[in-house]
Amino acid sequence: MDSSSSMAGRGSVDPQLKHFIELETQKQRYKHLVHQMTELCWEKCMDKPGPKLDSRAETCFVNCVERFIDTSQFILNRLEQTQQSRPAISEGLSD
C-alpha cells in the first residue's frame, strides 16, 4: 500500500463514527448544562441543607430551573435566527 492511498483513506470520515461523535458531543453539552443549572440553582435556593426541602426551597428550585430552561431556549432561538440571517447578509454584500 503506498502513502497516497493511505492518506486518501484518512481524509474520508466514516459516517457512523461522525454520527457517534456528534451524539457524544451533544451528551457532553447536555451534562454541562445540567451541571451549570444545578450549581446555579443550588447557590440561589439552598440556605441550609437539611434532610428535606422546605416549600420555599422547593418553589425556588422549580422557578430557577424553569427560568434557566427559558433563558437557554431563548438564547438558542436567537442564535438560530442569527445564523439564518447571516447568509442573506453576505449574499447582499456580494451583489
N, CA, C and O atoms as a printed pandas DataFrame, in Angstrom:
     atom_number atom_name residue_name chain_id  residue_number  x_coord  y_coord  z_coord
0              1         N          MET        A               1    0.844   -1.169    0.000
1              2        CA          MET        A               1    0.000    0.000    0.000
2              3         C          MET        A               1    0.892    1.236    0.000
3              4         O          MET        A               1    1.776    1.353    0.849
4              5         N          ASP        A               2    0.678    2.161   -0.936
5              6        CA          ASP        A               2    1.524    3.353   -0.970
6              7         C          ASP        A               2    0.952    4.447   -0.077
7              8         O          ASP        A               2   -0.189    4.366    0.377
8              9         N          SER        A               3    1.761    5.466    0.164
9             10        CA          SER        A               3    1.354    6.510    1.103
10            11         C          SER        A               3    0.192    7.338    0.590
11            12         O          SER        A               3   -0.581    7.853    1.398
12            13         N          SER        A               4    0.035    7.486   -0.717
13            14        CA          SER        A               4   -1.075    8.301   -1.233
14            15         C          SER        A               4   -2.410    7.621   -1.002
15            16         O          SER        A               4   -3.391    8.317   -0.739
16            17         N          SER        A               5   -2.503    6.309   -1.085
17            18        CA          SER        A               5   -3.772    5.624   -0.847
18            19         C          SER        A               5   -4.115    5.613    0.641
19            20         O          SER        A               5   -5.288    5.687    1.007
20            21         N          SER        A               6   -3.100    5.522    1.496
21            22        CA          SER        A               6   -3.382    5.555    2.933
22            23         C          SER        A               6   -3.801    6.957    3.367
23            24         O          SER        A               6   -4.617    7.093    4.279
24            25         N          MET        A               7   -3.271    7.986    2.746
25            26        CA          MET        A               7   -3.663    9.364    3.060
26            27         C          MET        A               7   -5.088    9.621    2.609
27            28         O          MET        A               7   -5.831   10.328    3.289
28            29         N          ALA        A               8   -5.485    9.058    1.470
29            30        CA          ALA        A               8   -6.846    9.239    0.976
30            31         C          ALA        A               8   -7.839    8.604    1.938
31            32         O          ALA        A               8   -8.926    9.139    2.159
32            33         N          GLY        A               9   -7.469    7.466    2.509
33            34        CA          GLY        A               9   -8.334    6.803    3.477
34            35         C          GLY        A               9   -8.516    7.616    4.737
35            36         O          GLY        A               9   -9.572    7.549    5.365
36            37         N          ARG        A              10   -7.525    8.373    5.117
37            38        CA          ARG        A              10   -7.599    9.203    6.322
38            39         C          ARG        A              10   -8.490   10.421    6.101
39            40         O          ARG        A              10   -9.084   10.939    7.046
40            41         N          GLY        A              11   -8.581   10.879    4.850
41            42        CA          GLY        A              11   -9.378   12.077    4.555
42            43         C          GLY        A              11  -10.871   11.836    4.662
43            44         O          GLY        A              11  -11.622   12.762    4.968
44            45         N          SER        A              12  -11.319   10.605    4.416
45            46        CA          SER        A              12  -12.741   10.316    4.495
46            47         C          SER        A              12  -13.084    9.895    5.918
47            48         O          SER        A              12  -12.328    9.175    6.570
48            49         N          VAL        A              13  -14.233   10.356    6.381
49            50        CA          VAL        A              13  -14.657   10.052    7.744
50            51         C          VAL        A              13  -15.849    9.105    7.664
51            52         O          VAL        A              13  -16.800    9.344    6.920
52            53         N          ASP        A              14  -15.784    8.049    8.425
53            54        CA          ASP        A              14  -16.871    7.077    8.491
54            55         C          ASP        A              14  -18.132    7.777    8.997
55            56         O          ASP        A              14  -18.103    8.384   10.068
56            57         N          PRO        A              15  -19.244    7.707    8.250
57            58        CA          PRO        A              15  -20.474    8.393    8.675
58            59         C          PRO        A              15  -20.980    7.927   10.043
59            60         O          PRO        A              15  -21.513    8.725   10.814
60            61         N          GLN        A              16  -20.815    6.645   10.340
61            62        CA          GLN        A              16  -21.242    6.140   11.653
62            63         C          GLN        A              16  -20.389    6.738   12.764
63            64         O          GLN        A              16  -20.906    7.099   13.821
64            65         N          LEU        A              17  -19.098    6.844   12.530
65            66        CA          LEU        A              17  -18.195    7.438   13.509
66            67         C          LEU        A              17  -18.541    8.913   13.711
67            68         O          LEU        A              17  -18.574    9.402   14.840
68            69         N          LYS        A              18  -18.793    9.604   12.623
69            70        CA          LYS        A              18  -19.153   11.022   12.700
70            71         C          LYS        A              18  -20.444   11.199   13.502
71            72         O          LYS        A              18  -20.539   12.097   14.340
72            73         N          HIS        A              19  -21.435   10.341   13.244
73            74        CA          HIS        A              19  -22.705   10.410   13.970
74            75         C          HIS        A              19  -22.486   10.125   15.462
75            76         O          HIS        A              19  -23.055   10.800   16.319
76            77         N          PHE        A              20  -21.660    9.124   15.760
77            78        CA          PHE        A              20  -21.353    8.784   17.148
78            79         C          PHE        A              20  -20.702    9.964   17.866
79            80         O          PHE        A              20  -21.061   10.288   18.998
80            81         N          ILE        A              21  -19.745   10.598   17.200
81            82        CA          ILE        A              21  -19.053   11.750   17.794
82            83         C          ILE        A              21  -20.033   12.894   18.039
83            84         O          ILE        A              21  -19.970   13.550   19.079
84            85         N          GLU        A              22  -20.938   13.140   17.089
85            86        CA          GLU        A              22  -21.940   14.196   17.267
86            87         C          GLU        A              22  -22.843   13.898   18.459
87            88         O          GLU        A              22  -23.146   14.795   19.246
88            89         N          LEU        A              23  -23.280   12.635   18.599
89            90        CA          LEU        A              23  -24.123   12.264   19.740
90            91         C          LEU        A              23  -23.388   12.431   21.062
91            92         O          LEU        A              23  -23.957   12.935   22.031
92            93         N          GLU        A              24  -22.125   12.010   21.106
93            94        CA          GLU        A              24  -21.341   12.144   22.335
94            95         C          GLU        A              24  -21.113   13.613   22.685
95            96         O          GLU        A              24  -21.118   13.984   23.859
96            97         N          THR        A              25  -20.917   14.437   21.675
97            98        CA          THR        A              25  -20.740   15.875   21.899
98            99         C          THR        A              25  -22.028   16.473   22.463
99           100         O          THR        A              25  -21.988   17.286   23.387
100          101         N          GLN        A              26  -23.164   16.068   21.908
101          102        CA          GLN        A              26  -24.449   16.549   22.422
102          103         C          GLN        A              26  -24.664   16.114   23.865
103          104         O          GLN        A              26  -25.140   16.897   24.686
104          105         N          LYS        A              27  -24.313   14.861   24.180
105          106        CA          LYS        A              27  -24.442   14.368   25.558
106          107         C          LYS        A              27  -23.579   15.203   26.503
107          108         O          LYS        A              27  -24.013   15.568   27.596
108          109         N          GLN        A              28  -22.358   15.498   26.070
109          110        CA          GLN        A              28  -21.443   16.275   26.906
110          111         C          GLN        A              28  -21.986   17.674   27.147
111          112         O          GLN        A              28  -21.910   18.184   28.265
112          113         N          ARG        A              29  -22.538   18.303   26.103
113          114        CA          ARG        A              29  -23.137   19.632   26.261
114          115         C          ARG        A              29  -24.309   19.587   27.228
115          116         O          ARG        A              29  -24.462   20.476   28.066
116          117         N          TYR        A              30  -25.135   18.553   27.114
117          118        CA          TYR        A              30  -26.285   18.404   27.996
118          119         C          TYR        A              30  -25.831   18.244   29.446
119          120         O          TYR        A              30  -26.381   18.879   30.346
120          121         N          LYS        A              31  -24.835   17.401   29.669
121          122        CA          LYS        A              31  -24.322   17.208   31.032
122          123         C          LYS        A              31  -23.772   18.514   31.599
123          124         O          LYS        A              31  -23.982   18.826   32.771
124          125         N          HIS        A              32  -23.070   19.270   30.766
125          126        CA          HIS        A              32  -22.522   20.544   31.205
126          127         C          HIS        A              32  -23.649   21.514   31.575
127          128         O          HIS        A              32  -23.562   22.218   32.581
128          129         N          LEU        A              33  -24.688   21.544   30.770
129          130        CA          LEU        A              33  -25.831   22.415   31.029
130          131         C          LEU        A              33  -26.522   22.041   32.338
131          132         O          LEU        A              33  -26.870   22.913   33.134
132          133         N          VAL        A              34  -26.718   20.748   32.554
133          134        CA          VAL        A              34  -27.345   20.280   33.798
134          135         C          VAL        A              34  -26.473   20.643   34.993
135          136         O          VAL        A              34  -26.987   21.076   36.024
136          137         N          HIS        A              35  -25.172   20.472   34.869
137          138        CA          HIS        A              35  -24.258   20.821   35.959
138          139         C          HIS        A              35  -24.329   22.316   36.266
139          140         O          HIS        A              35  -24.378   22.724   37.426
140          141         N          GLN        A              36  -24.333   23.119   35.211
141          142        CA          GLN        A              36  -24.422   24.570   35.373
142          143         C          GLN        A              36  -25.712   24.960   36.088
143          144         O          GLN        A              36  -25.704   25.758   37.025
144          145         N          MET        A              37  -26.822   24.380   35.626
145          146        CA          MET        A              37  -28.123   24.686   36.202
146          147         C          MET        A              37  -28.181   24.255   37.661
147          148         O          MET        A              37  -28.682   24.991   38.510
148          149         N          THR        A              38  -27.673   23.071   37.949
149          150        CA          THR        A              38  -27.686   22.567   39.324
150          151         C          THR        A              38  -26.891   23.482   40.245
151          152         O          THR        A              38  -27.347   23.833   41.333
152          153         N          GLU        A              39  -25.707   23.862   39.803
153          154        CA          GLU        A              39  -24.855   24.731   40.623
154          155         C          GLU        A              39  -25.521   26.090   40.857
155          156         O          GLU        A              39  -25.564   26.579   41.985
156          157         N          LEU        A              40  -26.029   26.684   39.803
157          158        CA          LEU        A              40  -26.670   27.989   39.902
158          159         C          LEU        A              40  -27.875   27.949   40.843
159          160         O          LEU        A              40  -27.996   28.782   41.741
160          161         N          CYS        A              41  -28.756   26.987   40.632
161          162        CA          CYS        A              41  -29.963   26.906   41.449
162          163         C          CYS        A              41  -29.655   26.509   42.893
163          164         O          CYS        A              41  -30.333   26.968   43.812
164          165         N          TRP        A              42  -28.652   25.670   43.106
165          166        CA          TRP        A              42  -28.269   25.291   44.469
166          167         C          TRP        A              42  -27.803   26.525   45.243
167          168         O          TRP        A              42  -28.223   26.757   46.376
168          169         N          GLU        A              43  -26.924   27.315   44.610
169          170        CA          GLU        A              43  -26.417   28.523   45.263
170          171         C          GLU        A              43  -27.543   29.510   45.557
171          172         O          GLU        A              43  -27.540   30.173   46.595
172          173         N          LYS        A              44  -28.489   29.602   44.657
173          174        CA          LYS        A              44  -29.571   30.559   44.802
174          175         C          LYS        A              44  -30.615   30.120   45.829
175          176         O          LYS        A              44  -31.154   30.957   46.553
176          177         N          CYS        A              45  -30.905   28.831   45.901
177          178        CA          CYS        A              45  -32.071   28.366   46.661
178          179         C          CYS        A              45  -31.769   27.672   47.990
179          180         O          CYS        A              45  -32.659   27.574   48.835
180          181         N          MET        A              46  -30.556   27.193   48.198
181          182        CA          MET        A              46  -30.272   26.438   49.418
182          183         C          MET        A              46  -29.581   27.300   50.463
183          184         O          MET        A              46  -28.408   27.646   50.325
184          185         N          ASP        A              47  -30.314   27.638   51.497
185          186        CA          ASP        A              47  -29.733   28.380   52.606
186          187         C          ASP        A              47  -29.005   27.432   53.543
187          188         O          ASP        A              47  -27.822   27.607   53.837
188          189         N          LYS        A              48  -29.722   26.439   54.000
189          190        CA          LYS        A              48  -29.146   25.462   54.919
190          191         C          LYS        A              48  -29.672   24.071   54.551
191          192         O          LYS        A              48  -30.854   23.779   54.734
192          193         N          PRO        A              49  -28.790   23.223   54.035
193          194        CA          PRO        A              49  -29.209   21.864   53.655
194          195         C          PRO        A              49  -29.728   21.094   54.861
195          196         O          PRO        A              49  -29.190   21.192   55.963
196          197         N          GLY        A              50  -30.773   20.338   54.629
197          198        CA          GLY        A              50  -31.354   19.507   55.671
198          199         C          GLY        A              50  -31.831   18.202   55.071
199          200         O          GLY        A              50  -31.578   17.919   53.900
200          201         N          PRO        A              51  -32.527   17.400   55.881
201          202        CA          PRO        A              51  -32.982   16.091   55.389
202          203         C          PRO        A              51  -34.111   16.209   54.345
203          204         O          PRO        A              51  -34.316   15.297   53.544
204          205         N          LYS        A              52  -34.833   17.332   54.363
205          206        CA          LYS        A              52  -35.928   17.537   53.413
206          207         C          LYS        A              52  -35.894   18.968   52.900
207          208         O          LYS        A              52  -35.385   19.871   53.564
208          209         N          LEU        A              53  -36.450   19.159   51.694
209          210        CA          LEU        A              53  -36.596   20.519   51.166
210          211         C          LEU        A              53  -37.824   21.155   51.786
211          212         O          LEU        A              53  -38.888   20.538   51.845
212          213         N          ASP        A              54  -37.681   22.387   52.248
213          214        CA          ASP        A              54  -38.877   23.078   52.696
214          215         C          ASP        A              54  -39.595   23.616   51.457
215          216         O          ASP        A              54  -39.041   23.606   50.358
216          217         N          SER        A              55  -40.818   24.081   51.642
217          218        CA          SER        A              55  -41.633   24.506   50.490
218          219         C          SER        A              55  -41.015   25.718   49.788
219          220         O          SER        A              55  -41.131   25.849   48.569
220          221         N          ARG        A              56  -40.364   26.599   50.541
221          222        CA          ARG        A              56  -39.738   27.766   49.922
222          223         C          ARG        A              56  -38.596   27.351   48.993
223          224         O          ARG        A              56  -38.487   27.843   47.870
224          225         N          ALA        A              57  -37.749   26.443   49.472
225          226        CA          ALA        A              57  -36.630   25.971   48.658
226          227         C          ALA        A              57  -37.137   25.203   47.441
227          228         O          ALA        A              57  -36.598   25.357   46.345
228          229         N          GLU        A              58  -38.154   24.389   47.619
229          230        CA          GLU        A              58  -38.710   23.621   46.501
230          231         C          GLU        A              58  -39.261   24.551   45.426
231          232         O          GLU        A              58  -39.012   24.354   44.237
232          233         N          THR        A              59  -40.010   25.564   45.851
233          234        CA          THR        A              59  -40.557   26.541   44.911
234          235         C          THR        A              59  -39.436   27.290   44.210
235          236         O          THR        A              59  -39.504   27.535   43.005
236          237         N          CYS        A              60  -38.412   27.651   44.957
237          238        CA          CYS        A              60  -37.264   28.353   44.393
238          239         C          CYS        A              60  -36.570   27.496   43.328
239          240         O          CYS        A              60  -36.223   27.994   42.257
240          241         N          PHE        A              61  -36.370   26.207   43.626
241          242        CA          PHE        A              61  -35.742   25.308   42.653
242          243         C          PHE        A              61  -36.574   25.185   41.377
243          244         O          PHE        A              61  -36.034   25.242   40.272
244          245         N          VAL        A              62  -37.862   25.020   41.528
245          246        CA          VAL        A              62  -38.745   24.898   40.358
246          247         C          VAL        A              62  -38.660   26.160   39.505
247          248         O          VAL        A              62  -38.497   26.080   38.288
248          249         N          ASN        A              63  -38.770   27.324   40.141
249          250        CA          ASN        A              63  -38.687   28.584   39.397
250          251         C          ASN        A              63  -37.317   28.771   38.755
251          252         O          ASN        A              63  -37.222   29.221   37.613
252          253         N          CYS        A              64  -36.273   28.432   39.473
253          254        CA          CYS        A              64  -34.913   28.583   38.960
254          255         C          CYS        A              64  -34.700   27.715   37.720
255          256         O          CYS        A              64  -34.176   28.186   36.711
256          257         N          VAL        A              65  -35.103   26.460   37.798
257          258        CA          VAL        A              65  -34.944   25.544   36.667
258          259         C          VAL        A              65  -35.771   26.024   35.474
259          260         O          VAL        A              65  -35.287   26.009   34.342
260          261         N          GLU        A              66  -37.003   26.444   35.716
261          262        CA          GLU        A              66  -37.845   26.925   34.622
262          263         C          GLU        A              66  -37.245   28.158   33.961
263          264         O          GLU        A              66  -37.259   28.262   32.734
264          265         N          ARG        A              67  -36.713   29.100   34.752
265          266        CA          ARG        A              67  -36.083   30.292   34.167
266          267         C          ARG        A              67  -34.819   29.934   33.410
267          268         O          ARG        A              67  -34.539   30.505   32.356
268          269         N          PHE        A              68  -34.053   28.988   33.943
269          270        CA          PHE        A              68  -32.831   28.551   33.274
270          271         C          PHE        A              68  -33.167   27.945   31.910
271          272         O          PHE        A              68  -32.508   28.244   30.914
272          273         N          ILE        A              69  -34.189   27.097   31.870
273          274        CA          ILE        A              69  -34.615   26.477   30.612
274          275         C          ILE        A              69  -35.142   27.534   29.654
275          276         O          ILE        A              69  -34.795   27.525   28.473
276          277         N          ASP        A              70  -35.978   28.448   30.146
277          278        CA          ASP        A              70  -36.499   29.518   29.292
278          279         C          ASP        A              70  -35.364   30.348   28.694
279          280         O          ASP        A              70  -35.370   30.653   27.502
280          281         N          THR        A              71  -34.410   30.703   29.515
281          282        CA          THR        A              71  -33.280   31.513   29.056
282          283         C          THR        A              71  -32.442   30.756   28.036
283          284         O          THR        A              71  -32.051   31.320   27.014
284          285         N          SER        A              72  -32.162   29.492   28.300
285          286        CA          SER        A              72  -31.386   28.677   27.366
286          287         C          SER        A              72  -32.109   28.558   26.031
287          288         O          SER        A              72  -31.488   28.662   24.974
288          289         N          GLN        A              73  -33.420   28.340   26.078
289          290        CA          GLN        A              73  -34.199   28.220   24.840
290          291         C          GLN        A              73  -34.204   29.539   24.076
291          292         O          GLN        A              73  -34.091   29.547   22.850
292          293         N          PHE        A              74  -34.333   30.644   24.787
293          294        CA          PHE        A              74  -34.311   31.958   24.141
294          295         C          PHE        A              74  -32.978   32.182   23.427
295          296         O          PHE        A              74  -32.946   32.643   22.286
296          297         N          ILE        A              75  -31.890   31.853   24.102
297          298        CA          ILE        A              75  -30.557   32.044   23.517
298          299         C          ILE        A              75  -30.390   31.167   22.279
299          300         O          ILE        A              75  -29.882   31.629   21.257
300          301         N          LEU        A              76  -30.816   29.901   22.363
301          302        CA          LEU        A              76  -30.714   29.013   21.210
302          303         C          LEU        A              76  -31.522   29.536   20.026
303          304         O          LEU        A              76  -31.047   29.526   18.891
304          305         N          ASN        A              77  -32.743   29.994   20.295
305          306        CA          ASN        A              77  -33.580   30.546   19.226
306          307         C          ASN        A              77  -32.931   31.765   18.603
307          308         O          ASN        A              77  -32.947   31.930   17.384
308          309         N          ARG        A              78  -32.364   32.614   19.431
309          310        CA          ARG        A              78  -31.703   33.826   18.939
310          311         C          ARG        A              78  -30.489   33.480   18.076
311          312         O          ARG        A              78  -30.270   34.094   17.031
312          313         N          LEU        A              79  -29.709   32.502   18.513
313          314        CA          LEU        A              79  -28.553   32.067   17.730
314          315         C          LEU        A              79  -28.990   31.487   16.382
315          316         O          LEU        A              79  -28.352   31.739   15.360
316          317         N          GLU        A              80  -30.075   30.712   16.380
317          318        CA          GLU        A              80  -30.592   30.165   15.122
318          319         C          GLU        A              80  -31.023   31.282   14.181
319          320         O          GLU        A              80  -30.742   31.227   12.984
320          321         N          GLN        A              81  -31.703   32.294   14.713
321          322        CA          GLN        A              81  -32.126   33.425   13.885
322          323         C          GLN        A              81  -30.905   34.145   13.307
323          324         O          GLN        A              81  -30.900   34.530   12.138
324          325         N          THR        A              82  -29.891   34.321   14.120
325          326        CA          THR        A              82  -28.680   34.996   13.669
326          327         C          THR        A              82  -28.003   34.183   12.560
327          328         O          THR        A              82  -27.558   34.742   11.559
328          329         N          GLN        A              83  -27.930   32.868   12.743
329          330        CA          GLN        A              83  -27.309   32.007   11.734
330          331         C          GLN        A              83  -28.098   32.038   10.425
331          332         O          GLN        A              83  -27.505   32.033    9.346
332          333         N          GLN        A              84  -29.425   32.069   10.511
333          334        CA          GLN        A              84  -30.256   32.076    9.315
334          335         C          GLN        A              84  -30.161   33.406    8.577
335          336         O          GLN        A              84  -30.230   33.432    7.348
336          337         N          SER        A              85  -30.005   34.495    9.295
337          338        CA          SER        A              85  -29.938   35.805    8.650
338          339         C          SER        A              85  -28.551   36.092    8.080
339          340         O          SER        A              85  -28.416   36.936    7.194
340          341         N          ARG        A              86  -27.543   35.420    8.561
341          342        CA          ARG        A              86  -26.169   35.669    8.120
342          343         C          ARG        A              86  -25.955   35.410    6.624
343          344         O          ARG        A              86  -25.351   36.256    5.965
344          345         N          PRO        A              87  -26.420   34.279    6.046
345          346        CA          PRO        A              87  -26.213   34.070    4.607
346          347         C          PRO        A              87  -26.874   35.156    3.760
347          348         O          PRO        A              87  -26.324   35.557    2.734
348          349         N          ALA        A              88  -28.034   35.631    4.171
349          350        CA          ALA        A              88  -28.723   36.663    3.424
350          351         C          ALA        A              88  -27.906   37.962    3.428
351          352         O          ALA        A              88  -27.857   38.676    2.427
352          353         N          ILE        A              89  -27.277   38.253    4.548
353          354        CA          ILE        A              89  -26.453   39.469    4.651
354          355         C          ILE        A              89  -25.226   39.334    3.758
355          356         O          ILE        A              89  -24.895   40.268    3.027
356          357         N          SER        A              90  -24.549   38.199    3.802
357          358        CA          SER        A              90  -23.344   38.030    2.996
358          359         C          SER        A              90  -23.665   37.993    1.516
359          360         O          SER        A              90  -22.858   38.459    0.712
360          361         N          GLU        A              91  -24.832   37.447    1.115
361          362        CA          GLU        A              91  -25.228   37.456   -0.287
362          363         C          GLU        A              91  -25.502   38.871   -0.755
363          364         O          GLU        A              91  -25.164   39.235   -1.881
364          365         N          GLY        A              92  -26.119   39.673    0.113
365          366        CA          GLY        A              92  -26.408   41.067   -0.226
366          367         C          GLY        A              92  -25.156   41.877   -0.408
367          368         O          GLY        A              92  -25.130   42.793   -1.229
368          369         N          LEU        A              93  -24.109   41.563    0.339
369          370        CA          LEU        A              93  -22.852   42.292    0.247
370          371         C          LEU        A              93  -22.099   41.948   -1.032
371          372         O          LEU        A              93  -21.372   42.786   -1.565
372          373         N          SER        A              94  -22.261   40.730   -1.528
373          374        CA          SER        A              94  -21.519   40.319   -2.722
374          375         C          SER        A              94  -22.163   40.820   -4.009
375          376         O          SER        A              94  -21.520   40.785   -5.058
376          377         N          ASP        A              95  -23.400   41.282   -3.967
377          378        CA          ASP        A              95  -24.077   41.782   -5.173
378          379         C          ASP        A              95  -23.568   43.109   -5.625
379          380         O          ASP        A              95  -24.047   43.646   -6.624
